[in-house]
Amino acid sequence: MFERRRPALVDNPIHLLLGPMFVMAKLFIVLGFRRDLAVIIDERPQGHLSSS
C-alpha cells in the first residue's frame, strides 16, 4: 500500500520461518537459556569497524 515493492515475505517464504526462529533465539538469550547463541548471533563481519 505505502511501499512500491512487495514485502520480503512474499518474495521468499523461507523468511516466514527464519523471522520467528530469530526472535525465539533472542528470547532464549535474554532469559539465559542459550548463551552460546549470543556468540553466534552477535558476531561481527571481519571487515566491520567498531565505533569505539
Beta strands, then each sheet from edge to edge (+ up, - down):
end
